Amino acid sequence: MKAAYIVVFLLVLLAAEQAEIAEGVTCKPTELSSCVSAITSSTPPSKLCCSKIREQKPCLCQYLKNPKLKKFVNTPNARKVAQTCGTPFPRC
């Protein structure tokens, strides 16, 4: 009987883990629109910008591989904004 509870508990944990993976990050470069002014000028990034950079961090390599997005994402200012937000720039 105790083993059955353990099995049910493990199944619940696995299901919860799968739900988190399924919810994951949706890579949408438009999510970084709140960072445009910080990247294109010398204004500091907003809290929203920083939260979006952290949220989209798993997508940054994908953005860097896209020629249309690379010139926006791979700039000294974009790197500075990421650093200011405490998000290390990825090495892809």
C-alpha positions as semicolon CSV with decimal commas, in nm:
position;residue;x (nm);y (nm);z (nm)
1;M;0,000;0,000;0,000
2;K;0,283;0,239;0,090
3;A;0,455;0,158;-0,242
4;A;0,138;0,255;-0,429
5;Y;0,142;0,601;-0,267
6;I;0,506;0,645;-0,361
7;V;0,432;0,550;-0,723
8;V;0,139;0,794;-0,737
9;F;0,354;1,067;-0,583
10;L;0,629;1,008;-0,840
11;L;0,377;1,016;-1,124
12;V;0,242;1,348;-0,999
13;L;0,596;1,489;-0,983
14;L;0,671;1,370;-1,336
15;A;0,347;1,518;-1,466
16;A;0,425;1,851;-1,302
17;E;0,773;1,851;-1,453
18;Q;0,632;1,779;-1,799
19;A;0,382;2,063;-1,757
20;E;0,666;2,306;-1,688
21;I;0,855;2,188;-1,995
22;A;0,544;2,218;-2,210
23;E;0,481;2,573;-2,087
24;G;0,844;2,675;-2,155
25;V;0,947;2,996;-2,327
26;T;0,786;3,096;-2,653
27;C;1,054;3,262;-2,862
28;K;0,901;3,585;-2,987
29;P;1,146;3,865;-3,065
30;T;0,862;4,116;-3,026
31;E;0,876;4,036;-2,653
32;L;1,195;4,245;-2,647
33;S;1,023;4,557;-2,783
34;S;1,039;4,716;-2,438
35;C;1,418;4,716;-2,479
36;V;1,434;4,908;-2,807
37;S;1,497;5,249;-2,652
38;A;1,767;5,113;-2,422
39;I;1,939;4,934;-2,711
40;T;1,917;5,220;-2,960
41;S;2,007;5,501;-2,718
42;S;2,187;5,544;-2,391
43;T;1,878;5,523;-2,170
44;P;1,892;5,259;-1,898
45;P;1,675;4,951;-1,948
46;S;1,339;4,944;-1,773
47;K;1,236;4,673;-1,528
48;L;1,005;4,536;-1,797
49;C;1,292;4,522;-2,045
50;C;1,510;4,333;-1,797
51;S;1,236;4,086;-1,715
52;K;1,177;4,023;-2,087
53;I;1,549;3,970;-2,151
54;R;1,563;3,716;-1,869
55;E;1,248;3,549;-2,003
56;Q;1,380;3,537;-2,361
57;K;1,736;3,437;-2,269
58;P;1,691;3,078;-2,397
59;C;1,595;3,229;-2,734
60;L;1,889;3,466;-2,780
61;C;2,103;3,215;-2,973
62;Q;1,812;3,154;-3,208
63;Y;1,780;3,530;-3,260
64;L;2,154;3,559;-3,326
65;K;2,128;3,298;-3,602
66;N;1,856;3,497;-3,779
67;P;2,023;3,753;-4,011
68;K;1,735;4,000;-3,970
69;L;1,750;3,987;-3,590
70;K;2,125;3,946;-3,548
71;K;2,200;4,308;-3,639
72;F;1,962;4,418;-3,362
73;V;2,060;4,164;-3,095
74;N;2,435;4,147;-3,158
75;T;2,530;4,507;-3,087
76;P;2,743;4,660;-2,813
77;N;2,436;4,836;-2,670
78;A;2,233;4,513;-2,665
79;R;2,518;4,342;-2,481
80;K;2,536;4,634;-2,237
81;V;2,160;4,619;-2,174
82;A;2,179;4,244;-2,110
83;Q;2,472;4,298;-1,872
84;T;2,289;4,580;-1,691
85;C;1,992;4,347;-1,649
86;G;2,217;4,078;-1,501
87;T;2,172;3,844;-1,797
88;P;2,501;3,714;-1,936
89;F;2,509;3,733;-2,313
90;P;2,509;3,380;-2,457
91;R;2,796;3,219;-2,642
92;C;2,634;3,029;-2,921
